[in-house]
Amino acid sequence: MTTINGYEQSDREQKLNILNLPALEAEAKKIIPKGGFGYISGGSEDEWTLRENTKAFNHVQIVPRALTEMEHPTTETTVFGIKLKTPIMMAPAAAQGLAHSRGEEATAEGLAQAGGLMAQSTYSSTSIAATAAAGKGAPQFFQLYMSKDWDFNRSLLDEAVKAGAKGIILTVDATVDGYREADIINQFQFPIPMANLAKFSEGDGKGKGIMEIYAAAAQKIGPDDVRKIAEYTNLPVIVKGIESAEDALLAIGAGAQGIYVSNHGGRQLNGGPAAFDVLHEVAQAVDHQVPVIFDSGVRRGSHVFKALANGADLVALARPIIYGLALGGAQGVASVVNHLNDELKIDMQLAGTKTIADVKQAKLIRH
């Protein structure tokens, strides 16, 4: 363990023997301190939407196929012009130093090992440059929480461009923080400085509460912000937090080159729909104009399959990967992605789909 400001961080570095991803949560809870674990695992209010996110995958079924003479399915894909070994990516989750001393650097290293795509949060524990370096040239996105201070936004975007980011994820569903009761009960304050905030913070940047951080965030975000970021960076802007066809088309009209369907893992509007339940409608509205990324509730290879068959081009997740990070560092992260990929290949074989393009055409039964 490494201790920083009284907070104990895991130093583990090992491959994991994974039965399934849901089982990782209980194991990670044993080693992540209570406040940090509550922040990572928690949702808003009574966490109804958080629970529905995973249950919603049962609303469609995969039609098995036989006699297809198909074998050895491949998960390789190309999205945003980026060649990937898997359609599975890391969702941009904050403060991964809560789970491991190397934080996002280890996550980036593990994603690179597994051939997936890394996305780093504005509120990460490690800097944009350090996270990019840990990936050793593997593709990465940078996620921007817009600040009211454009100088702050510009500084982060400059760093992301310099570090070789392949795209900017603009999160638009967190203009205020969801009411997260675990953080209130635990009186949680971030014990570890956030590298991207440190140079704009007074003092050492530690000890900030969630409400303080969100107070600096922009609460008025519109299409002009999408245009501004796209023009400033000359990178694809992917708008994250889309749950309606109307917002997807607004974003594309403003120049978005990617739509990211997500309800923030059930951490924002409790009582809103499961992200999977709105994916099909949003993807139909997008109609292949731009790639679609999906997250929220993904725990199984079959969930990845269903999301792809329902209109997604990339499928992201965060909590299980962060639990793998706590339990095994970079190797733990790679273990989680590889396990999910192995489950996906089994589903692909049994559904008669050899490629990710085939998965997107797979037949689903909808209820």
N, C-alpha and C positions, 0 to 999 in steps of 0.2 A: 504493500500500500504506500501511496504518496499522500502526505497530509499538507494541505494548503488552507490557510486561514481556519484551521480546525476541522476542515472537511476531508474525509478519507476517500481517495480515488484509487480505483483498481489499477494494478500494474500488470495484470495477467496477459500472457501472450501464448496462445495455444489453439490448436484445431479443436473443434467441438464435435462431439458425437451426438447428433441431433435426432431425436425421435420425431418431433414436430415443432413448429415455431411457437404455437401457443404455450407449450411447456416451458419455454425460455423465461417467461415473465416471473414465475415463482422462483426460479433459480437466481435470476438477476436481483430480485428483491432482497435476497439474503446478503448481498454484498454492496448494493448501492445504498448510501445513507437515506434515512426516511424522507427528508425534505426533497432531496434530489429525485428519489424514486417517485414521490408524489407528483412532482412537476412533470417528469417524463411520462408517467402512465396515465395521469388524470385527464378527465374531460370536463366539460362545463355542466353546471347545475347537477341534476341527478344522473347525468351521463347516459340518458336514453339514446341520444343520437350516436354516441360512441358505440354502444352495444349494437344498435341497428346496423351500423356500417358493415359489420361482419355477417350478421344474420341475413342481410339483403341479398347476398350471393345465392341464397337458397331460392330466390324468386325466379331464377332461371336454371334450367338443367342442360347439360351437354348431351347431345345425341351421339351415342357410340356408333362407330362404323367398323365393319368387318369386311373381309374379302377385298381389301383395297391393295393388297400386295405391297404395302408400304412398310419400311423399316428404317431404323436409324434416323429419327427426326432430328432436326437441327434448330437451335434457338437463335442463330445469328440473324441480325437484322440491321437495317440502315435507317436512321431517323435524323432529320435535320442535316442530312449529308454526312452523318457520323456513323461509322461502322462499329457495331457492338456485338459482343458474343452472346448477349442476352437482352431481352426487352425489359429486364428488371433494373430499376434504378433506385438510388437513395433519395428519399424526399428531403427537402432542406429543413432539417430540424435543429433547433437552437441548442447551445450550451452542452455539447457532448462531453466536455470535461467533467460533467456531473457523473458520467459513467466510467471514464477511464482517463488516466493522466495524460495520454497523448491526444485525447479528444478527436477532433475532425481529421487530424493528420493520419491517425490509425484507420479511421473510416475510409478516407481517400485511398490509402494503401490497400486496404482489403477489397474495395470496389475495383481497383485496378487489377488486382490478382484474379478476381472473378470475371473480369471483362464487362462490368456494368458501368453505368454513368453516375458520377458523384455530383450532388448539388450541395453547395455550402450556404448556410444561413448568414444574414447580416449579423445575427446575434451568436455567432460561433465563438468557441473558446480559443481557437487558433486563427491566425491571420490569413487573409486571402492568399498571400504569397506562400506562406508555409504549407497551407493545405494543398495548393497547386503543386508545390515541389514534392510533397509526399506521394502524389499520384504519378510522378515521373513521366509526365507527358500524356497520361490517360485523360480522356475528355472529362471536362467538368463544366457545370453551370454555376452561376452566382445568383443567389436570391436576394432581392432588395426589399426590405421594409422601408418604404419611403418615409423620410423625416420631413418635418416642417422646414428644416434648414437645407436649402438646396446645395449649399457648399458641402455639407456632410454627404448628401447623395452623390454629388459630383466626385468627391474624393474616393468614395467606395467604387463607383463605376470606373474611374480611372485605374484604380488598383486591379479591378477585375479584368479590364481590357489588357493591361500590362501583363497580368498573370496568365493570359491565354484562354480566358473563359470562352466557351463556345456559344453561350447564350445568357440572357438575363431573365430570371424569373421574377416577375413583379407580383408580389402578393397583395391582393385587393380585398380580402375578406377579414382583415384584422385591423380595421381602423380604430376599433376599441377591443379590449381584451374580453374574452368570454369569462363568465363568472365561475371560476375554478375553485371549488370548495376545499380541495386537498391543500392547495397553497395557503388558503386562509387558516385552516386548522393547524398546519405546520408552521405558520408565520414565516413562510419561506422567503429568504433573501438569497440572491445568487452569491455564493461564496467565492466564486472564481471570476476574475476579470474577463470581460469579453473583448477579445483582441481588437475587433473592428470598431469598438466604442471607446477604447481606452484613451486614444489621443484626443477625443472630444470631451472626455470626462474630467471633472474636477477630482483631484486627489488620485487614488490608485484605481478607480473604476470598479472596486468591489463593493459588495453589500447593497447593491441596488435591488429594490423590490420590483415585481412585475408591473405594478401600476405606475411606478416612476418611469420605467422604460417606455411604456406605451404612451405616457403623457407627451413624450417628444415625437411620437409618430404622427404622420399626416393622417388627418381624419376626413379629409376632403380629397378623394381621388377620382379622376374621371378620364375620358378618352384622351384629352390633351396630354396627360401625363405619360400615357403609352407612347404617343407620338414623340414627345420630348426625349424620352429615354432611348427610343429607337434611333432618332436622328443624332443624339449625342454620342452613342456608343458604336453605331453602325453594326450592331449585333442583333440577332433575332431576339425579340422580346416575347416571352411566354407569360400569359396572364393567368395567375394561379388564384383559385378560389371561385371559379365559375360553376354555377349550378343551374343555370337557366339558358335556354336557347337565345333569349333576347340579349343577355349579357355577352354570350359568345359572339354574336353577330356585331354587337357594339365594339367589342375588343378587336375583331378582325377589321372592321371598318376604320379603326384608329391606327391600324398598321401592325397589330399583333401577328407574329409569325408562328404562334403556338397557343393552344388553349389547354389549360390545366384544370381538369375537373376534380374538385376536392372540397370537403367541408372541414378541412384543417384537423382531420382525425377526430372529429367530435369535440373539439376544444373551443368552438366559437358559439354558433347559434344552436343551442340545445332545443330540440323540438323540430328542427329542420329535417329534411329527408336524408336518408342514407345516400352517400355519394353515388353508389352503384345504381341506385334507383333512378337517378337523373342522367346517368352517362349516355344511355342510348338516345334519348331525346336531344341532348347537346351534340353528340356525334353526328346525328342525322342533320341537324341544322348547320354544322360546320361543313359537312358534305365533302370531306377530303381537301378543302381549301388550304388547310394548315394541319400539321400533326396535332394529335390529342394525347395529352398525358393524363393519367388517372391515379389517384391515391385515396386512401381512407378505408381501413378495415381489412386490408390484404394480409392473409395469414397462411394461405395454401396455394399450391401450384394450380389447383382448379380455379381459384379466385383469379389468378393471373390469366389463365386461359379464358375464363368468362369475360373478363374486362377487355381483353384483346378482341374476342368475338363480338363484343358489344360496342366496339368502335374506338377503343384506345390503341395507340401506337406504342406507348411506353407505359409501364405499370410501376408505380413507386410505393415504397413503404418506409417507415422510420422506426417505430418502437421495437419490432423484433431485431432489427439490425443494431440498434443501440444496446439492446440486451446482449446480443452477441458480442458487441464491443466490450461491454463490462466483463463478460465471462471469458473472453479470449483475445482481446485486442484486435489487431488487423487480421490475424488468422481467424478469430471468431467471426468477424464481419464477413470474410470470404466464405466461411463455413455456412453461414445463414443464407447467403445468396446462392451458393452452390446447392444447398439442400432444396431450396425453393425451385431452382432450375431443374433439379433431378425430378421433383414431383411434376413439374410442368411437362417434361419430356415423356413421362409415363402417360399423362393425360393426352398429349399429342398423339402418341402411338395408338392409344385406345380409341381416339376419335378420328383416326385415319388422316391426320394432318402432318405432313412432313416438314413444312416450313411455317414461319410466323405469318407469312402471307396466306397460307392455307388456313391457319387458325382464325384469321379475320373473316374467312368465308364459312366457318363452321356453323352447323345448324344448332340453334338453341331452342328449347321449349320455354316459352314465357308464360308466367302466371300473373 
